[in-house]
Amino acid sequence: MKTAHTIFIFFFAFTSFLQSQENYTVQVNLDVKHSVSGVSEFDRSKFIILHADIGDNEWDSDAQRKQFLEDYDVYLGRNNGGMVWEFNQSAEDPARNGWPDINVLKERGETIRKSYGRRTSSHEFENRYGNMIYGGQPIPLYPNGRLTNPNDCCSEADPWAYKDYDAIAEFYANYFKEFFGSGAASSGR
C-alpha cells in the first residue's frame, strides 16, 4: 500500500512539473513487469541499510528499535567501530613482541558471544543482518608503530604496537573466528 501511495505522489509531482514546461504524453501500462537480469522487485535488504549493528545501544528502547526496523523495513548493514575497539583492547603476546595474545582474544570473544546470547531482544533481528559488513579503519588498523589505546573499563593490557601486516592479519583472523558464532542458538552474533 505504501508503494502505491509513493508511486502516485511521484507520478503527480512529475506530471505537474512536466505540465509547467511543455506538453508531453505519458503512457502508464500497469500490465508490464520490468525485469533486469531476472530481478523485478526492489530488494530492501540490499538497499535500505542502516549503518548500525544488531547490538548498538543508541536506541531509546528495544521497542523503539523494533518499531523502526519493522515499520520502515530497514536492515542492518555496517559496523566499523567494533573491530577497532577490540583491536585497541587486545593484549600483546608475551612470547611474541608485536603480536596479539590469542588467548586474550579467545577470552574476549567468548565474553562477547555470551553477552549477545543473553541479550535475547536482539535475536529477533538476525533476519535483518544478512548483508552485514564489518570493517576497520586505516588508523589504528595499520602497522605504523602507533600504540593501542586500551580502556580501563574493558582491558588490563598496556599500550603496545602491532609489528607488521602479518600480526594485524592474525588479529583479524582471530577476531572473526572468536567473536562470532552461528546465531542466537549458539550464543553467537
Residue pairs with C-beta under 8 A, 6 or more apart in sequence:
11 28
15 26
18 24
18 26
33 40
34 40
44 73
44 74
44 75
45 75
45 128
45 130
45 131
46 131
48 72
48 73
48 74
48 75
49 74
49 75
49 76
49 77
49 78
49 131
50 69
50 74
50 75
50 76
50 77
51 77
51 78
52 58
52 76
52 77
52 78
52 79
53 76
53 78
53 79
53 82
53 132
54 76
54 122
54 125
54 126
54 128
54 129
54 132
54 189
55 116
55 119
55 122
55 189
59 65
59 68
62 121
65 125
66 124
66 125
68 74
69 75
69 76
69 125
69 128
74 128
75 128
75 129
75 130
75 131
76 125
76 128
76 129
76 132
77 131
77 132
77 133
78 132
78 133
78 135
79 132
79 133
79 134
79 135
80 134
80 135
80 136
80 137
82 134
83 134
83 135
83 136
83 141
83 172
83 175
84 136
84 137
84 140
84 141
86 105
86 108
86 175
86 179
87 136
87 140
87 141
87 148
87 171
87 175
88 140
88 148
88 149
88 150
88 151
88 155
89 108
89 148
89 150
89 151
89 154
89 155
89 157
90 100
90 101
90 104
90 105
90 108
90 148
90 155
90 157
90 171
91 100
91 101
91 104
91 155
91 156
91 157
91 158
91 160
92 98
92 99
92 100
92 101
92 157
92 158
92 160
93 99
93 100
93 101
93 102
94 101
97 163
98 160
98 161
98 162
98 163
98 164
98 167
99 162
99 163
99 167
99 170
100 162
100 167
100 170
100 171
100 174
102 170
102 174
104 157
105 171
105 174
105 175
105 178
106 174
106 178
108 178
108 179
109 174
109 175
109 177
109 178
109 179
109 180
110 178
112 179
112 189
113 179
113 180
113 181
113 186
113 187
113 188
113 189
114 187
116 122
116 181
116 184
116 187
116 188
116 189
117 184
117 186
117 187
117 188
120 184
122 189
123 183
123 184
126 183
126 184
134 176
136 172
139 146
140 146
140 148
140 149
141 168
142 168
143 161
143 162
143 163
143 164
143 165
143 167
143 168
145 161
146 161
147 159
147 160
147 161
148 157
148 159
148 160
148 161
148 162
149 159
150 156
150 157
150 158
150 159
162 168
162 171
179 189
180 188
180 189
181 187
181 188
181 189
182 188
